[in-house]
Amino acid sequence: MTASESELETSTQTSATDTSATDTSATDTSATATAAVAEDDYPGLGSASYCLGLLFSAYILSFIDRQILALLVGPIRADFGITDFEYSLLAGAAFAILYAVAGLPLGRLADKYSRRMIVAGSVFFWSIMTVSCGFTKNFAQLFVARMGVGAGEAGLSPPAYSLILDSFRPQHVGFAMSFYKLGVKIGGGLALVVGGFLYDYYASLGVIELAYIGVIKPWQATIISVGLPGMLLSLLFLTIQEPTRKGLIAKNGEVPTEIPFKEVVDFIWQRRRTYLCLLLGSSMMAMAQYGSGAWYPELFTRNYGMSKSEAGASFGIIILVAGSAGIMLATWCASLLRKRGYEDANVRTMFFASVLAIPFSTLAPLSGEAQTTLWLLWPAVLLSGSYLGLMAVSIVEITPNQMRGQVTAVYIFSTSMIGMALGGSVLAAFTDFLYQDDNLLHYSIATACILFYPVAAGLFWYCLPAYTKSLAEAKRWSQ
């Protein structure tokens, strides 16, 4: 054991206010009593479910607000006179850079202060910034407003992961986390379905003029409409119960309420095969998933001649149904593997999903016919996003409570900078600079899938033995 590891002396604790470390020579009886107290310390299922429902709703709105631009490529390009690559900076980098960077300090705050207050403030702020996106008049203004949306949304998942882990008992937490992660697919799907309907509706009204503001374009009115509900939702977070913190780790015989970020980095680095493979593997999945997801609506309108509402409904329903089913199906498959003795069931399931996603995701954009593309997208979407719930649980269940917000922020930083910021832009760069033809967008999507999914599969496979070791270590101090 290294010096740094000995400082982080493992101990089972039941709340953040308990400052005594568990005696390593304690008998089995006392250990059982401690576990029983921890079991009673969870909030009731109704209270936990109410908290989960609000977090789930916020996650849906966050993905609607961040993904709505995927349906508005054409109108925004026409108004601002920009290329695919420049648009990709608005949809990806502008959002993802501040989303990733702001998540680090917000994750640290979530490890120490009221998690419900952090979530409430974040939801309100990003909703205000989403509405402001609808009032922008040029590329620079929209870029800055999108950065604000990213900064606000950075405050959701770090405290949300921690709240879910502390609200649900171990036997329920996997499905609770996967339910929360359904927000990715439901929000992304609704952004296209609702966004397409709203855009066509506002376009049918002709000129929209607001007092003191002036003319509002249909794409602007669409963004404003999806940003408003979050302001009300933010107030409801003030009504949830803040659960006690569990799965704490002791340091020098005491349980600190705060661990310096340097020690968090050291903790990750000492287990780098586990954490880096998980972080980079999920980032590769995100590059393929977010990159192709950001451009499929435009592929349907540009290459297949669909309207905004047709493209949004067709692709959005697939994301809603297949994407949601994939997340829950992966959780179920992992539970079956675990019952058969595979401790690494979560990561093993992600490995199989990333391998199976390769052929469907690569062939879907190359079919050359809209209906065939849509049929192939059902299994492609089901498999490509199935890692989301399992990944969230995999990261936090091997991390002490005092570090969960910060480690979640590191995870978000990785997937945001690599997956969101680069995914859409790399794909746009393929179109603008490699294939040099807007009508070859389908080649760009296929290229991204055939490159990134195999890398993800390799990283998850390499992670398996290290993850098993990290999980065994975590069981000595987590509840």
C-alpha positions in Angstrom: 0.0 0.0 0.0 1.4 3.4 -0.9 1.7 6.3 1.5 -1.2 8.1 -0.2 -3.4 5.0 0.0 -2.6 4.6 3.7 -3.7 8.2 4.4 -7.1 7.3 2.8 -7.8 4.7 5.5 -10.9 2.8 4.5 -13.8 2.9 7.0 -17.6 2.4 6.9 -19.5 5.5 7.9 -23.1 6.4 7.9 -23.3 10.2 7.7 -21.2 13.3 6.9 -21.4 14.5 10.6 -20.0 11.3 12.1 -16.3 12.1 12.8 -15.2 8.8 14.3 -13.5 6.1 12.2 -14.5 2.5 12.4 -12.1 0.5 14.5 -10.2 -1.9 12.1 -10.3 -4.5 14.9 -14.1 -4.3 15.3 -15.9 -7.5 15.7 -18.3 -8.9 13.1 -21.2 -8.0 15.4 -20.3 -4.3 15.6 -19.8 -4.2 11.8 -23.2 -5.6 11.3 -24.8 -3.1 13.6 -23.1 -0.2 11.7 -24.5 -1.6 8.4 -27.9 -1.8 10.0 -27.8 1.9 11.0 -26.8 2.8 7.5 -29.7 0.8 6.0 -32.2 2.7 8.3 -30.6 6.0 7.3 -31.9 6.0 3.7 -34.9 8.2 3.0 -38.2 6.5 2.3 -38.8 5.1 -1.1 -41.5 7.8 -1.8 -39.1 10.6 -0.9 -36.3 9.1 -2.8 -38.5 8.6 -5.9 -39.7 12.2 -5.7 -36.1 13.4 -5.7 -35.3 11.1 -8.6 -38.3 12.3 -10.5 -37.3 16.0 -10.3 -33.7 15.1 -11.2 -35.0 13.1 -14.2 -37.2 16.0 -15.3 -34.2 18.4 -15.1 -32.0 16.1 -17.0 -34.7 15.8 -19.8 -34.9 19.6 -20.0 -31.1 19.9 -20.0 -30.9 17.7 -23.1 -33.7 19.5 -24.8 -31.9 22.8 -24.3 -28.5 21.6 -25.4 -29.7 19.4 -28.4 -32.3 21.7 -29.9 -29.7 23.3 -32.2 -29.4 19.9 -34.0 -32.7 20.6 -35.7 -31.9 24.2 -36.6 -28.7 23.8 -38.6 -30.2 25.1 -41.8 -31.9 28.3 -40.5 -29.0 29.3 -38.3 -26.5 28.7 -41.1 -28.6 30.8 -43.5 -29.1 33.7 -41.0 -25.5 33.9 -39.9 -23.8 32.9 -43.1 -21.7 30.1 -41.5 -20.3 26.7 -42.6 -21.0 23.3 -41.1 -17.8 23.5 -39.1 -18.6 26.9 -37.7 -22.1 25.7 -36.8 -20.5 22.7 -35.0 -18.7 25.1 -32.8 -22.0 26.6 -31.6 -23.6 23.2 -31.1 -20.6 21.5 -29.5 -17.5 23.5 -28.4 -19.4 26.6 -27.2 -21.5 24.5 -24.9 -19.0 21.8 -24.0 -16.0 23.8 -23.0 -17.6 25.7 -20.2 -19.8 22.8 -19.3 -16.6 20.8 -18.7 -14.6 23.4 -17.0 -17.4 24.7 -14.7 -18.2 21.2 -13.7 -14.9 20.9 -11.7 -15.6 23.6 -9.1 -19.3 22.8 -9.0 -18.5 19.2 -8.4 -16.3 20.2 -5.5 -19.1 22.3 -4.0 -21.5 19.3 -4.4 -19.1 17.2 -2.2 -19.4 19.8 0.6 -22.5 21.9 0.4 -26.3 21.4 -0.2 -26.7 19.4 -3.4 -30.4 20.4 -3.9 -29.5 24.1 -3.8 -26.7 23.6 -6.3 -29.1 21.8 -8.6 -31.9 24.5 -8.2 -29.5 27.3 -9.0 -28.0 25.5 -12.0 -31.4 24.7 -13.6 -32.6 28.3 -13.2 -29.4 29.7 -14.7 -29.2 27.5 -17.8 -32.9 28.1 -18.5 -32.3 31.8 -18.5 -29.3 31.4 -20.8 -31.3 29.1 -23.2 -33.9 31.8 -23.5 -31.2 34.4 -24.2 -30.0 32.2 -27.1 -33.3 32.9 -28.8 -32.6 36.7 -28.7 -29.1 36.6 -30.2 -28.5 38.3 -33.5 -25.1 37.0 -34.7 -22.6 34.1 -34.3 -20.6 35.7 -31.5 -23.7 36.4 -29.3 -25.1 32.9 -29.8 -21.6 31.4 -29.0 -21.5 33.3 -25.7 -25.1 32.4 -24.8 -24.4 28.7 -25.5 -21.4 28.9 -23.1 -23.8 30.2 -20.4 -26.1 27.2 -21.1 -23.1 24.9 -20.6 -22.0 26.6 -17.4 -25.5 26.2 -15.9 -25.9 22.5 -16.9 -22.5 21.7 -15.4 -24.1 22.0 -12.0 -26.7 19.2 -12.5 -25.0 15.8 -12.7 -22.3 16.0 -10.0 -24.8 16.6 -7.2 -27.4 14.4 -8.9 -25.2 11.3 -8.9 -24.4 11.9 -5.3 -28.0 12.4 -4.3 -29.1 9.2 -6.1 -26.4 7.1 -4.5 -27.3 8.4 -1.0 -31.1 8.2 -1.5 -31.4 4.6 -2.8 -30.3 1.4 -1.2 -27.6 -0.6 -3.1 -30.0 -3.1 -4.5 -32.0 -0.3 -6.2 -29.3 2.2 -7.1 -28.4 0.7 -10.5 -31.9 1.0 -11.8 -32.4 4.4 -10.2 -29.3 5.7 -11.9 -30.3 4.2 -15.2 -33.7 5.8 -14.9 -32.0 9.2 -14.4 -29.8 8.6 -17.5 -32.9 8.0 -19.5 -33.1 11.8 -19.6 -30.3 11.8 -22.1 -32.4 9.9 -24.7 -35.8 11.3 -23.7 -34.5 14.8 -23.7 -32.6 14.3 -26.9 -35.6 12.8 -28.6 -38.0 15.4 -27.4 -35.7 18.1 -28.6 -36.2 16.8 -32.1 -39.8 15.9 -31.9 -41.0 19.0 -30.1 -38.5 21.2 -31.7 -39.6 20.2 -35.2 -43.2 20.8 -34.3 -42.5 24.2 -32.8 -40.3 25.3 -35.6 -42.9 24.4 -38.3 -45.6 26.1 -36.2 -43.7 29.3 -35.8 -42.7 29.2 -39.5 -46.4 29.0 -40.4 -47.2 32.2 -38.4 -45.2 34.3 -40.8 -43.5 37.4 -39.2 -43.3 37.2 -35.3 -42.8 40.5 -33.7 -42.5 41.1 -30.0 -43.0 44.5 -28.3 -39.6 46.2 -27.3 -37.7 43.3 -28.9 -38.6 43.3 -32.6 -38.8 40.5 -35.1 -38.2 37.0 -33.9 -37.3 34.3 -36.4 -38.9 30.8 -36.1 -35.7 29.2 -34.9 -35.3 31.9 -32.2 -38.9 31.4 -31.0 -38.3 27.6 -30.9 -35.3 28.0 -28.6 -37.1 30.5 -26.3 -40.1 28.1 -25.9 -38.0 25.2 -24.8 -36.0 27.3 -22.3 -38.9 28.7 -20.3 -40.1 25.6 -18.4 -36.8 25.2 -16.5 -37.4 28.3 -14.5 -40.4 26.8 -12.8 -38.8 23.4 -12.3 -35.9 25.0 -10.5 -38.2 26.1 -7.7 -39.4 22.6 -7.0 -35.9 21.4 -6.0 -36.3 23.5 -2.8 -38.9 20.9 -1.7 -36.7 17.8 -1.8 -35.1 16.1 1.2 -31.3 16.3 1.4 -30.1 12.7 2.3 -27.2 12.0 4.6 -23.9 11.2 2.9 -22.9 7.5 2.9 -19.9 5.5 1.8 -17.5 8.0 3.3 -13.8 7.3 3.6 -11.6 8.0 6.6 -8.3 9.8 6.6 -5.8 9.5 9.5 -8.5 8.0 11.7 -11.1 10.7 11.1 -13.8 11.3 8.4 -13.1 14.6 6.6 -16.1 16.4 5.1 -13.7 17.7 2.4 -10.8 16.1 0.5 -8.3 18.4 -1.4 -8.6 18.1 -5.2 -4.9 17.0 -5.3 -5.7 13.9 -3.3 -8.7 13.2 -5.5 -6.3 13.3 -8.5 -3.9 11.0 -6.6 -6.7 8.6 -5.9 -7.6 8.5 -9.5 -4.0 8.2 -10.7 -3.2 5.3 -8.4 -6.2 3.5 -10.0 -5.5 4.9 -13.4 -6.1 1.7 -15.4 -9.7 1.6 -14.0 -10.5 5.3 -14.2 -8.7 6.3 -17.4 -10.1 3.3 -19.4 -13.6 4.2 -18.2 -13.2 7.9 -18.9 -11.6 7.5 -22.3 -13.9 4.6 -23.3 -17.0 6.5 -22.5 -15.5 9.6 -24.3 -15.1 7.5 -27.5 -18.7 6.3 -27.2 -19.7 10.0 -26.8 -17.7 11.1 -29.8 -19.5 8.6 -32.0 -22.9 9.0 -30.4 -23.1 12.8 -29.9 -21.3 13.5 -33.2 -23.7 11.4 -35.3 -26.7 12.4 -33.3 -26.0 16.1 -33.9 -25.9 15.6 -37.6 -28.6 13.0 -38.4 -31.5 15.6 -38.5 -29.5 17.6 -41.0 -28.7 14.4 -43.0 -32.5 13.7 -43.3 -33.2 17.2 -44.5 -30.1 17.8 -46.7 -29.8 14.3 -48.3 -33.3 12.9 -48.1 -35.4 16.1 -48.5 -37.4 15.8 -45.2 -39.0 18.8 -43.5 -37.8 19.8 -40.0 -40.8 18.2 -38.4 -40.5 15.0 -40.4 -36.8 14.7 -39.6 -37.3 15.5 -36.0 -40.2 13.1 -35.5 -38.5 10.2 -37.4 -35.2 10.4 -35.6 -36.5 11.7 -32.3 -38.9 8.8 -31.8 -36.0 6.4 -32.4 -34.0 8.2 -29.7 -36.9 8.2 -27.3 -37.8 4.5 -27.7 -34.7 2.7 -28.7 -32.3 4.9 -26.7 -34.4 4.6 -23.5 -34.8 0.8 -24.0 -31.1 0.4 -24.5 -30.2 2.1 -21.2 -32.6 -0.1 -19.2 -31.8 -3.3 -21.2 -28.1 -2.8 -20.5 -28.8 -2.5 -16.8 -30.9 -5.7 -16.9 -28.2 -7.6 -18.8 -25.5 -6.4 -16.3 -27.7 -7.7 -13.4 -27.9 -11.1 -15.1 -24.1 -11.2 -15.6 -23.7 -10.3 -12.0 -25.9 -13.1 -10.8 -23.7 -15.4 -12.8 -20.7 -14.3 -10.8 -19.2 -11.5 -13.0 -18.2 -8.7 -10.6 -17.2 -6.6 -13.6 -20.7 -7.0 -15.1 -21.2 -3.2 -15.8 -18.0 -2.8 -17.8 -18.4 -6.2 -19.5 -21.8 -5.2 -20.7 -20.5 -1.8 -22.0 -17.8 -3.8 -23.9 -20.3 -6.0 -25.7 -22.6 -3.1 -26.5 -19.7 -1.1 -28.1 -18.8 -4.1 -30.3 -22.3 -4.7 -31.4 -22.9 -1.1 -32.2 -20.2 -1.0 -34.9 -21.9 -2.6 -37.9 -25.4 -1.0 -37.4 -24.0 2.5 -36.7 -21.6 2.4 -39.7 -24.1 1.0 -42.2 -27.1 3.2 -41.2 -25.9 6.4 -42.9 -24.5 4.6 -46.0 -27.8 2.9 -47.0 -28.7 5.7 -49.4 -32.4 5.5 -48.6 -34.3 7.2 -45.8 -36.4 4.2 -44.7 -33.4 1.8 -44.6 -31.4 4.3 -42.6 -34.2 4.7 -40.1 -34.6 0.9 -39.7 -30.8 0.5 -39.1 -30.9 3.3 -36.6 -33.2 1.4 -34.2 -30.5 -1.1 -33.2 -27.7 1.4 -33.6 -29.3 3.9 -31.2 -30.3 1.1 -28.7 -26.7 -0.1 -28.5 -24.7 3.2 -28.8 -26.3 4.8 -25.8 -26.7 1.7 -23.6 -23.5 2.5 -21.7 -24.9 5.7 -20.1 -26.6 4.3 -17.0 -23.9 1.6 -16.4 -21.1 4.1 -16.8 -22.6 6.5 -14.2 -22.9 3.7 -11.7 -19.5 2.3 -12.5 -17.8 5.6 -11.8 -19.5 6.4 -8.5 -19.6 3.0 -6.9 -15.8 2.8 -6.8 -15.4 6.3 -5.5 -15.7 7.6 -1.9 -18.6 9.9 -1.1 -16.4 12.9 -0.4 -15.0 12.6 -4.0 -18.1 11.6 -6.0 -19.0 15.1 -7.1 -15.4 15.9 -8.1 -14.9 12.5 -9.9 -18.3 12.9 -11.6 -17.1 16.4 -12.8 -13.9 14.8 -14.1 -16.0 12.3 -16.0 -18.2 15.0 -17.4 -15.0 17.0 -18.3 -13.7 14.1 -20.3 -16.8 13.2 -22.1 -17.7 16.8 -22.8 -14.3 18.0 -24.1 -13.7 14.8 -26.1 -17.2 13.7 -26.9 -19.3 16.8 -27.2 -16.7 19.5 -28.1 -14.8 17.3 -30.6 -17.5 14.8 -31.7 -19.6 17.1 -33.7 -16.7 19.3 -34.9 -14.6 16.3 -36.0 -17.6 15.0 -38.0 -18.1 18.5 -39.5 -14.4 18.7 -40.3 -14.7 15.4 -42.2 -17.4 17.0 -44.3 -15.7 20.4 -44.9 -12.1 19.3 -45.2 -11.8 15.6 -45.9 -14.8 15.0 -48.3 -15.2 18.7 -49.1 -18.9 18.3 -50.1 -21.9 19.1 -47.9 -23.8 16.3 -49.6 -21.3 13.7 -48.4 -22.4 14.1 -44.8 -23.3 10.4 -44.7 -19.7 9.4 -45.2 -18.6 11.7 -42.3 -21.1 10.0 -39.9 -20.0 6.5 -41.0 -16.3 7.4 -40.7 -16.8 8.6 -37.1 -18.6 5.4 -36.1 -16.0 3.0 -37.6 -13.2 4.9 -35.9 -14.5 5.5 -32.4 -16.6 2.5 -31.4 -13.7 0.0 -31.8 -11.4 2.1 -29.7 -14.1 2.3 -27.0 -14.5 -1.5 -27.1 -10.7 -2.0 -26.6 -10.6 0.3 -23.7 -13.5 -1.4 -21.9 -11.9 -4.8 -22.4 -8.6 -3.6 -21.0 -10.4 -2.2 -18.0 -12.1 -5.4 -16.8 -9.5 -6.8 -14.4 -8.6 -3.4 -12.9 -12.3 -2.6 -12.4 -12.8 -5.8 -10.5 -9.9 -4.9 -8.2 -11.2 -1.4 -7.7 -14.7 -2.7 -6.9 -13.4 -5.1 -4.3 -11.5 -2.2 -2.7 -14.6 0.0 -2.6 -16.7 -2.8 -0.9 -14.4 -2.4 2.2 -15.7 1.2 2.9 -18.9 1.8 1.0 -22.4 1.1 2.2 
